[in-house]
Amino acid sequence: MGSGKLEELKQRVSAESIDLVVMDQEISGTQQRNLEKALDCRIVDRTQLILDIFARRARTREGHLQVELAQLSYLLPRLVGKGLAMSRLGGGIGTRGPGETRLETDRRRIRLRIKRLNEELATVRSSRGVQRRKRQSVPLQTVALAGYTNAGKSTLFNRLTGAGVVADSRLFATLDPTVRQLVLPKRRRVLLSDTVGFIRNLPTTLVEAFRATLEEVVEAAFLLHVVDASAESAAAHCAHVRQVLQEIGAENTPQLLVLNKTDQLDGAAGPSLTQRLVAAAGAREGVAISAMTGAGCGELLDRVEELLPGEKLQRAHFHFPAGETRSVHLLHEFGNVISESYDGDGCHVEAEVTDSVLGRLKKYALPG
């Protein structure tokens, strides 16, 4: 920003009694101090604004830890030049020499706090890993919702699972991932995960701080990339999400593009719009839906079942001895039971099951 533009901005700030100026990019501590001195008002850059929003949205302990870590990582290199208060000496009688400056003391405290936060988040990551392994011990794959912030992921999550998580038309309404079980049309069960929304130029400190949350996306077997099809910048949003997926190592995960909010378009999402957004997202194909009205959600579930990698359903016959109710319950829970009959020897069941379920019930499977 040159002196001419700065003078123009100063006149506008003075004329309109503006007390806050937001910069749509990250600026250094020195730049912030110089701008505040020249404009005589508070300056907030893009990263600080996002962090402030995150701090308001955090609900769980993990969310608070991640936000605090990102805030301190952002603040540490910006302590220089915060004013005369930062350079007062902290020595006194009995100390070695003049003692630490206030700036050095604050830096040391922030570094210690960052270290503790990283340790606590490592524990959270370990705990989340244990939870993930427990889920993986059950023959269920995870489908993660990913997309630009305010694309309607939580509304779709509620529509498909009836979870009742917070869904609001605001930035980053969801910070903490939520996982619920989802039953597909052929009775195949998967886990659906709702995650934090992405945004263009996502600060590196946020990517690092929220790595524990983003692991839900990385570890998923399939991604539903939700995009607001009614937004003017829908193609750019798809490209930004694709970039973040590459940064966290999830670019090779199979994904299906979900064109949401079609009820807000003049007509149904046309082939040209679908093709353009699919190309921008790097997805296989797209499905047009409205999470608010439920239109297209049936087709979406059908496509998820067809495209979900890994195990496919196969028909098998089982005979369970009398009293083997646990295995029958497992078959009902994770398979699609077609017929069931009882006789003096036990229970005969015909069902569609995945390979993992068939492996667990192999001793009860009948040949052919």
C-alpha positions as MATLAB code, in Angstrom:
seq = 'MGSGKLEELKQRVSAESIDLVVMDQEISGTQQRNLEKALDCRIVDRTQLILDIFARRARTREGHLQVELAQLSYLLPRLVGKGLAMSRLGGGIGTRGPGETRLETDRRRIRLRIKRLNEELATVRSSRGVQRRKRQSVPLQTVALAGYTNAGKSTLFNRLTGAGVVADSRLFATLDPTVRQLVLPKRRRVLLSDTVGFIRNLPTTLVEAFRATLEEVVEAAFLLHVVDASAESAAAHCAHVRQVLQEIGAENTPQLLVLNKTDQLDGAAGPSLTQRLVAAAGAREGVAISAMTGAGCGELLDRVEELLPGEKLQRAHFHFPAGETRSVHLLHEFGNVISESYDGDGCHVEAEVTDSVLGRLKKYALPG';
ca = [
       0.000    0.000    0.000;
       1.574    3.242   -1.151;
       1.435    6.623    0.564;
      -1.304    7.876   -1.780;
      -3.633    4.933   -1.111;
      -2.862    5.187    2.612;
      -3.826    8.896    2.618;
      -7.048    8.079    0.743;
      -7.887    5.382    3.279;
      -7.047    7.720    6.168;
      -9.473   10.357    4.878;
     -12.261    7.782    4.561;
     -11.599    6.421    8.060;
     -11.768    9.932    9.464;
     -14.841   10.991    7.457;
     -16.897    7.896    8.359;
     -15.588    7.525   11.944;
     -14.378    3.988   11.196;
     -12.825    2.227   14.202;
     -11.878   -1.090   12.563;
     -10.182   -1.899    9.235;
      -9.986   -5.528    8.044;
      -7.232   -6.521    5.591;
      -8.114   -9.450    3.304;
      -4.627  -10.934    3.583;
      -2.095  -11.720    6.270;
       0.148   -8.806    7.321;
       3.199   -8.667    9.562;
       3.287   -7.158   13.052;
       5.298   -4.180   11.796;
       2.815   -3.512    8.995;
      -0.056   -3.731   11.458;
       1.625   -1.281   13.862;
       2.417    1.193   11.063;
      -1.148    1.041    9.706;
      -2.669    1.501   13.162;
      -0.420    4.521   13.753;
      -1.260    6.067   10.377;
      -5.023    5.411   10.464;
      -5.538    5.776   14.217;
      -7.838    2.751   14.398;
      -7.633   -0.967   14.997;
      -6.281   -3.151   12.167;
      -7.275   -6.825   11.817;
      -5.870   -9.059    9.089;
      -7.483  -12.100    7.456;
      -5.924  -14.694    9.757;
      -6.827  -12.850   12.954;
     -10.428  -12.442   11.776;
     -10.732  -16.181   11.046;
      -9.224  -16.982   14.447;
     -11.718  -14.677   16.166;
     -14.600  -16.450   14.419;
     -13.150  -19.845   15.345;
     -12.883  -18.773   18.987;
     -16.595  -17.906   19.022;
     -17.588  -21.233   17.401;
     -15.485  -23.597   19.558;
     -17.634  -25.716   21.872;
     -15.615  -28.758   22.948;
     -12.305  -28.881   24.818;
     -10.566  -30.082   21.649;
     -11.934  -27.092   19.748;
     -10.726  -24.658   22.408;
      -7.255  -26.259   22.408;
      -6.966  -26.035   18.631;
      -8.113  -22.423   18.509;
      -5.748  -21.369   21.314;
      -2.798  -23.092   19.624;
      -3.547  -21.331   16.332;
      -3.925  -17.966   18.099;
      -0.616  -18.285   19.966;
       1.224  -19.493   16.848;
      -0.105  -16.419   15.069;
       0.745  -14.046   17.929;
       4.312  -15.222   18.676;
       6.098  -13.607   15.688;
       3.984  -10.442   16.095;
       5.048   -9.516   19.616;
       7.837   -7.300   18.301;
       6.882   -3.656   18.194;
       3.761   -3.914   20.316;
       4.730   -0.710   22.123;
       6.837    0.522   25.016;
       5.096   -1.837   27.453;
       6.861   -4.762   25.828;
      10.353   -3.377   26.463;
      10.188   -2.621   30.192;
      12.768   -4.475   32.229;
      11.641   -7.213   34.580;
      14.659   -7.333   36.897;
      14.894   -6.440   40.557;
      16.809   -7.049   43.800;
      18.351  -10.516   43.795;
      18.103  -11.034   40.041;
      20.984  -11.529   37.620;
      21.683   -8.239   35.909;
      18.806   -6.214   34.510;
      16.629   -9.290   34.046;
      14.448  -10.302   31.121;
      12.567   -7.745   29.096;
       8.792   -7.989   29.037;
       8.990   -9.082   25.406;
      11.314  -11.997   26.241;
       9.119  -13.038   29.156;
       5.991  -13.069   26.994;
       7.769  -15.030   24.262;
       8.953  -17.628   26.743;
       5.492  -18.017   28.259;
       3.871  -18.363   24.838;
       6.398  -20.998   23.749;
       5.770  -22.982   26.950;
       2.020  -22.760   26.428;
       2.368  -23.844   22.780;
       4.415  -26.828   23.920;
       1.733  -27.837   26.445;
      -1.034  -27.391   23.879;
       0.822  -29.587   21.385;
       1.176  -32.250   24.070;
      -2.533  -32.080   24.929;
      -3.504  -32.199   21.255;
      -1.201  -35.197   20.779;
      -3.239  -36.900   23.489;
      -6.442  -35.884   21.683;
      -5.039  -37.243   18.420;
      -4.113  -40.501   20.152;
      -7.583  -40.750   21.681;
      -9.197  -40.046   18.313;
      -6.969  -42.734   16.790;
      -8.192  -45.247   19.389;
     -11.800  -44.292   18.619;
     -11.107  -44.649   14.906;
      -9.554  -48.106   15.385;
     -12.574  -49.171   17.426;
     -14.826  -48.028   14.613;
     -12.656  -49.857   12.093;
     -12.950  -53.067   14.129;
     -16.613  -52.972   13.176;
     -17.070  -53.626    9.417;
     -18.111  -50.041    8.635;
     -16.434  -47.617    6.259;
     -16.329  -43.860    6.868;
     -17.758  -41.304    4.456;
     -16.664  -37.730    5.252;
     -18.428  -34.522    4.289;
     -15.953  -31.921    3.043;
     -16.432  -28.571    1.394;
     -16.224  -24.802    1.559;
     -17.588  -23.145    4.660;
     -21.347  -22.489    4.601;
     -21.917  -24.980    1.762;
     -24.634  -26.778    3.741;
     -22.671  -29.781    5.048;
     -24.313  -29.837    8.492;
     -27.786  -29.460    6.967;
     -27.069  -32.442    4.689;
     -25.632  -34.364    7.658;
     -28.854  -33.780    9.604;
     -30.981  -34.689    6.585;
     -29.223  -38.026    6.090;
     -28.723  -39.058    9.726;
     -31.245  -37.068   11.759;
     -28.395  -36.103   14.100;
     -29.624  -32.601   14.935;
     -26.161  -30.975   14.918;
     -25.930  -27.181   14.724;
     -26.622  -26.018   11.170;
     -26.447  -22.280   10.642;
     -25.911  -19.965    7.689;
     -22.642  -18.571    9.005;
     -18.923  -19.186    8.621;
     -17.445  -22.186   10.431;
     -20.635  -23.119   12.310;
     -19.068  -26.597   12.665;
     -15.619  -26.857   14.249;
     -15.704  -30.263   15.937;
     -16.307  -33.383   13.835;
     -19.448  -35.423   14.460;
     -19.804  -39.078   13.407;
     -23.119  -40.900   12.973;
     -24.168  -44.185   11.430;
     -25.881  -44.016    8.025;
     -27.936  -46.816    6.447;
     -27.699  -46.935    2.635;
     -30.632  -48.101    0.455;
     -29.479  -51.762    0.358;
     -29.041  -51.833    4.134;
     -25.278  -51.371    3.910;
     -24.148  -49.320    6.896;
     -21.423  -46.665    6.855;
     -20.233  -43.940    9.213;
     -20.881  -40.367    8.083;
     -18.558  -37.650    9.437;
     -19.301  -33.904    9.446;
     -16.141  -31.758    9.474;
     -14.984  -28.137    9.617;
     -15.516  -26.053    6.483;
     -12.596  -24.978    4.307;
     -11.854  -21.477    3.033;
      -9.548  -19.935    0.455;
      -6.035  -19.087    1.612;
      -6.511  -21.164    4.749;
      -3.675  -20.027    7.068;
      -0.959  -22.600    7.702;
      -1.365  -22.198   11.467;
      -4.992  -23.303   11.149;
      -4.138  -26.327    9.020;
      -1.581  -27.418   11.614;
      -3.793  -26.703   14.637;
      -6.806  -28.499   13.185;
      -4.859  -31.510   11.911;
      -6.545  -33.723   14.534;
      -9.929  -32.723   13.123;
      -8.840  -32.931    9.477;
      -7.619  -36.495   10.068;
     -11.279  -37.536    9.840;
     -11.139  -36.422    6.200;
      -7.758  -38.051    5.548;
      -8.796  -41.414    7.037;
     -12.172  -41.571    5.267;
     -12.767  -44.192    2.578;
     -14.940  -41.824    0.541;
     -15.539  -38.067    0.404;
     -18.722  -36.161   -0.309;
     -17.503  -32.789   -1.551;
     -20.435  -30.455   -0.830;
     -20.572  -27.208   -2.811;
     -23.099  -24.383   -2.766;
     -24.218  -24.539   -6.410;
     -26.101  -21.249   -6.051;
     -22.943  -19.290   -5.136;
     -21.390  -17.106   -7.829;
     -17.931  -18.347   -6.833;
     -18.896  -22.054   -6.735;
     -16.133  -23.092   -9.168;
     -13.507  -21.149   -7.185;
     -14.762  -22.744   -3.958;
     -14.329  -26.208   -5.503;
     -10.769  -25.349   -6.540;
      -9.923  -24.042   -3.041;
     -11.263  -27.200   -1.364;
      -9.289  -29.316   -3.822;
      -6.133  -27.400   -2.865;
      -6.719  -27.966    0.880;
      -7.345  -31.681    0.276;
      -3.967  -31.826   -1.465;
      -2.299  -30.045    1.464;
      -3.618  -32.552    4.015;
      -2.909  -35.602    1.829;
      -6.475  -36.535    0.874;
      -6.349  -35.677   -2.827;
      -6.413  -39.366   -3.905;
      -9.444  -40.310   -1.804;
     -12.420  -41.149   -4.065;
     -15.006  -38.397   -3.943;
     -18.422  -37.494   -5.253;
     -19.369  -33.848   -5.842;
     -22.657  -32.851   -4.193;
     -24.242  -29.759   -5.774;
     -26.273  -28.438   -2.850;
     -28.827  -25.613   -2.591;
     -30.303  -26.293   -6.039;
     -33.620  -25.034   -4.649;
     -32.076  -21.545   -4.776;
     -31.275  -21.797   -8.499;
     -33.671  -20.582  -11.198;
     -33.812  -24.115  -12.557;
     -32.255  -27.497  -11.820;
     -28.460  -27.653  -11.960;
     -27.779  -28.023  -15.661;
     -25.183  -30.342  -17.234;
     -22.851  -27.446  -18.039;
     -22.759  -26.253  -14.404;
     -22.282  -29.804  -13.158;
     -19.428  -30.513  -15.569;
     -17.698  -27.237  -14.726;
     -17.843  -27.844  -10.976;
     -16.837  -31.520  -11.305;
     -13.739  -30.444  -13.258;
     -12.879  -27.756  -10.694;
     -13.245  -30.237   -7.816;
     -11.391  -33.088   -9.505;
     -14.275  -35.433   -8.639;
     -15.707  -38.397  -10.519;
     -19.175  -36.978  -11.082;
     -21.777  -34.744   -9.487;
     -25.240  -35.147   -7.975;
     -27.643  -32.199   -7.651;
     -29.567  -32.050   -4.366;
     -31.196  -29.704   -1.880;
     -30.353  -30.622    1.702;
     -33.025  -28.191    2.901;
     -35.916  -29.791    0.984;
     -34.484  -33.313    0.627;
     -34.669  -33.281   -3.184;
     -32.086  -35.580   -4.779;
     -30.935  -37.165   -1.484;
     -32.241  -40.594   -2.528;
     -30.195  -40.482   -5.728;
     -27.181  -39.329   -3.684;
     -27.365  -42.364   -1.383;
     -27.712  -44.684   -4.404;
     -24.562  -43.224   -5.977;
     -22.631  -43.427   -2.689;
     -23.490  -47.117   -2.422;
     -22.396  -47.759   -6.015;
     -19.171  -45.748   -5.845;
     -18.050  -46.615   -2.306;
     -14.714  -48.441   -2.722;
     -13.791  -51.720   -1.122;
     -16.325  -54.278   -0.140;
     -19.418  -54.963   -2.194;
     -22.579  -56.756   -1.163;
     -22.971  -60.426   -2.031;
     -25.804  -62.863   -1.398;
     -25.194  -65.733    1.041;
     -27.149  -68.361    2.986;
     -26.567  -68.997    6.696;
     -27.676  -71.550    9.231;
     -27.433  -70.529   12.880;
     -27.838  -73.100   15.664;
     -30.508  -72.456   18.271;
     -29.323  -69.926   20.814;
     -26.840  -68.197   18.477;
     -28.773  -64.958   18.701;
     -25.693  -62.701   18.749;
     -24.656  -63.763   15.249;
     -28.213  -63.365   13.942;
     -28.297  -59.866   15.431;
     -24.941  -59.051   13.769;
     -26.376  -60.146   10.426;
     -29.465  -57.968   10.898;
     -27.339  -54.988   11.936;
     -24.717  -55.093    9.182;
     -26.440  -57.015    6.381;
     -29.561  -56.845    4.244;
     -31.732  -59.782    5.354;
     -33.856  -61.108    2.489;
     -35.544  -64.078    4.169;
     -35.497  -65.716    7.592;
     -37.055  -68.974    8.782;
     -36.871  -71.159   11.880;
     -37.024  -74.922   12.361;
     -35.994  -77.403   14.981;
     -32.303  -77.096   14.061;
     -32.094  -73.341   14.367;
     -32.441  -70.374   12.024;
     -31.986  -70.194    8.226;
     -31.206  -66.747    6.825;
     -30.632  -65.474    3.294;
     -28.953  -62.069    3.218;
     -26.740  -59.662    1.306;
     -23.528  -59.025    3.238;
     -20.062  -57.536    2.747;
     -16.871  -59.615    2.695;
     -15.935  -58.612    6.243;
     -19.322  -59.655    7.647;
     -19.182  -62.897    5.667;
     -15.722  -63.543    7.120;
     -16.977  -63.101   10.689;
     -19.927  -65.454   10.061;
     -18.050  -67.864    7.805;
     -18.615  -70.915   10.012;
     -22.387  -70.454    9.685;
     -22.371  -69.918    5.878;
     -23.800  -72.669    3.692;
     -21.974  -73.677    0.460;
     -23.320  -72.251   -2.792;
];
